[in-house]
């Protein structure tokens, strides 16, 4: 099957240039092209609920476009803006398959690992750029690590993160992810971002000194 790269190229252009890439994505959301694979994977985000406590902005699509617009503000601080913005768009693509609802409780355990595999599948359908695919894959895989490491949760993989991604990029993605919700305290998130980055920098120095 011939790879259709036109929409991918157009979306990439908006990710790289627009002040608010969400405007374009919301504009094409109901288009026929966006209903086709792999873009239909993103459409599922709108049907996927989130915890009202942690995500007052509502469904996963609402969260994703807020994260995307935050990422657009800092894209030039990342080492690879194209990969960084695609990771922001795809970071929660694993939630539709992992979300479970029990009464008021909504969870999406392991959506980072499932999402990494789905982000790879998504990008393989629209580009041959293997470096981009793998960079996005790892950013999606480790995007929850700000929470895991700061809260000392057992899901963290410091060594895997340090060997797979640019630590500044993953901290920046975590920062945008936390900001991508309504009613958030930006100063608190910035402090957590600084703490997380410091931990990663110290871990990286320790790893390099051992080797």
C-alpha positions as CSV (number, residue, x, y, z in Angstrom):
1,X,0.0,0.0,0.0
2,X,1.3,3.4,-1.0
3,X,2.2,5.6,2.0
4,X,0.2,8.8,2.1
5,X,2.5,11.4,3.4
6,X,0.6,14.6,2.4
7,X,-1.4,15.1,5.6
8,X,1.5,14.1,7.7
9,X,3.6,16.8,6.0
10,X,0.8,19.4,6.4
11,X,0.3,18.6,10.1
12,X,4.1,18.7,10.7
13,X,4.2,22.2,9.1
14,X,1.5,23.4,11.5
15,X,3.3,21.7,14.5
16,X,6.5,23.5,13.6
17,X,5.1,26.9,12.7
18,X,1.8,27.7,14.4
19,X,1.5,29.5,17.7
20,X,-1.5,27.2,18.5
21,X,-1.3,24.0,16.4
22,X,-4.5,22.8,18.0
23,X,-6.5,25.3,15.8
24,X,-5.6,23.3,12.7
25,X,-6.1,19.9,14.3
26,X,-9.5,20.9,15.5
27,X,-10.3,22.2,12.1
28,X,-9.5,18.9,10.3
29,X,-10.8,16.6,13.1
30,X,-14.1,15.7,11.3
31,X,-12.5,15.6,7.8
32,X,-12.6,12.4,5.8
33,X,-8.8,12.2,5.8
34,X,-8.6,12.4,9.6
35,X,-11.2,9.5,9.9
36,X,-8.7,7.2,8.1
37,X,-5.9,5.2,9.6
38,X,-3.7,6.1,11.3
39,X,-5.3,9.4,12.2
40,X,-8.5,7.7,13.4
41,X,-6.3,6.6,16.4
42,X,-6.3,10.2,17.5
43,X,-10.0,10.6,17.0
44,X,-10.5,7.9,19.7
45,X,-9.0,10.3,22.2
46,X,-12.2,12.4,22.2
47,X,-14.3,9.4,23.3
48,X,-11.9,8.6,26.1
49,X,-12.7,9.9,29.6
50,X,-10.2,11.0,32.2
51,X,-10.3,11.5,36.0
52,X,-12.2,14.7,36.8
53,X,-9.9,15.2,39.7
54,X,-6.7,15.2,37.7
55,X,-8.1,16.3,34.3
56,X,-10.9,18.8,34.8
57,X,-10.5,19.8,31.1
58,X,-12.3,16.5,30.2
59,X,-11.5,13.9,27.6
60,X,-8.1,12.9,26.4
61,X,-8.4,15.0,23.2
62,X,-9.0,18.1,25.2
63,X,-5.9,17.3,27.3
64,X,-3.8,16.5,24.2
65,X,-4.4,19.7,22.4
66,X,-3.7,21.7,25.5
67,X,-0.4,19.9,25.9
68,X,0.4,20.4,22.2
69,X,-0.1,24.2,22.5
70,X,2.1,24.3,25.6
71,X,4.8,22.3,23.6
72,X,4.6,24.7,20.7
73,X,5.5,27.6,23.1
74,X,8.8,25.8,24.1
75,X,9.6,23.8,20.9
76,X,12.8,25.8,20.3
77,X,14.1,24.7,23.7
78,X,14.0,21.0,22.5
79,X,16.8,19.3,20.7
80,X,14.5,18.2,17.9
81,X,11.3,20.2,17.6
82,X,9.7,17.9,15.0
83,X,10.0,14.8,17.2
84,X,9.1,16.8,20.3
85,X,5.9,18.2,18.8
86,X,4.8,14.8,17.4
87,X,5.5,13.2,20.8
88,X,3.3,15.9,22.4
89,X,0.5,15.0,19.9
90,X,0.9,11.2,20.4
91,X,1.8,11.1,24.0
92,X,-1.5,9.7,25.3
93,X,-2.4,7.6,22.2
94,X,-2.4,4.6,24.5
95,X,-5.2,5.8,26.8
96,X,-8.2,4.5,24.7
97,X,-6.9,0.9,25.0
98,X,-5.9,1.2,28.7
99,X,-8.6,3.3,30.3
100,X,-10.8,1.6,32.9
101,X,-13.7,3.2,34.7
102,X,-15.0,2.1,38.1
103,X,-17.6,4.5,39.4
104,X,-15.9,7.9,39.7
105,X,-12.4,6.3,39.4
106,X,-10.8,6.5,35.9
107,X,-7.4,4.9,35.4
108,X,-5.1,4.3,32.3
109,X,-2.3,2.2,33.8
110,X,0.5,1.4,31.4
111,X,-0.8,3.8,28.7
112,X,2.8,5.1,28.3
113,X,4.2,1.8,27.2
114,X,1.2,0.8,25.1
115,X,1.2,4.4,23.7
116,X,4.9,4.0,22.7
117,X,4.1,1.0,20.5
118,X,1.0,2.7,19.0
119,X,3.0,5.9,18.3
120,X,5.5,3.8,16.3
121,X,2.7,2.1,14.4
122,X,1.1,5.5,13.7
123,X,4.3,7.0,12.4
124,X,5.3,3.9,10.4
125,X,2.1,4.4,8.4
126,X,3.1,7.9,7.3
127,X,6.8,8.3,7.3
128,X,10.0,6.4,6.5
129,X,12.1,8.5,8.9
130,X,13.2,5.9,11.3
131,X,15.1,8.3,13.5
132,X,12.0,10.4,14.0
133,X,9.9,7.3,14.7
134,X,12.3,6.0,17.4
135,X,12.7,9.4,19.0
136,X,9.0,9.8,19.3
137,X,8.6,6.2,20.5
138,X,11.0,6.8,23.4
139,X,9.6,10.2,24.4
140,X,6.1,8.7,24.6
141,X,7.4,5.7,26.5
142,X,9.0,7.9,29.2
143,X,6.6,10.8,29.3
144,X,5.2,9.8,32.7
145,X,8.5,9.7,34.4
146,X,8.3,13.1,36.0
147,X,5.4,11.7,38.1
148,X,7.1,8.3,38.6
149,X,10.4,9.7,39.8
150,X,9.1,12.7,41.9
151,X,6.5,10.5,43.6
152,X,9.0,7.6,44.0
153,X,6.6,5.3,42.2
154,X,7.7,1.8,41.3
155,X,7.1,2.2,37.5
156,X,10.2,4.4,36.9
157,X,13.1,3.3,34.8
158,X,15.8,5.9,35.3
159,X,18.5,3.9,33.5
160,X,16.3,3.2,30.5
161,X,15.3,6.8,30.3
162,X,18.8,8.2,30.4
163,X,20.1,5.8,27.8
164,X,17.2,6.4,25.4
165,X,16.1,10.0,25.4
166,X,17.5,13.5,25.7
167,X,16.9,14.3,29.4
168,X,16.1,17.9,28.7
169,X,13.5,16.9,26.1
170,X,11.7,14.4,28.3
171,X,11.7,16.9,31.2
172,X,10.2,19.5,28.9
173,X,7.6,17.1,27.6
174,X,6.6,16.2,31.2
175,X,6.4,19.9,32.0
176,X,4.0,20.5,29.0
177,X,2.0,17.4,30.0
178,X,1.4,18.7,33.5
179,X,0.5,22.2,32.1
180,X,-2.0,20.7,29.7
181,X,-5.0,20.8,32.0
182,X,-7.3,23.5,33.3
183,X,-6.8,25.2,36.6
184,X,-3.1,24.1,37.0
185,X,-0.7,26.0,39.2
186,X,2.1,26.9,36.7
187,X,4.6,27.9,39.4
188,X,4.2,24.5,41.1
189,X,4.7,22.7,37.8
190,X,7.8,24.7,37.0
191,X,9.3,23.8,40.4
192,X,8.6,20.1,39.8
193,X,10.1,20.4,36.3
194,X,13.3,21.9,37.8
195,X,13.5,19.2,40.4
196,X,12.9,16.4,37.9
197,X,15.6,17.8,35.5
198,X,18.1,18.1,38.4
199,X,17.5,14.4,39.4
200,X,18.0,13.4,35.8
201,X,21.2,15.4,35.4
202,X,22.6,14.0,38.6
203,X,21.7,10.4,37.5
204,X,23.3,11.0,34.1
205,X,26.5,12.2,35.7
206,X,26.6,9.2,38.0
207,X,26.0,6.8,35.1
208,X,28.8,8.4,33.1
209,X,31.2,8.3,36.1
210,X,30.5,4.5,36.5
211,X,31.2,3.9,32.8
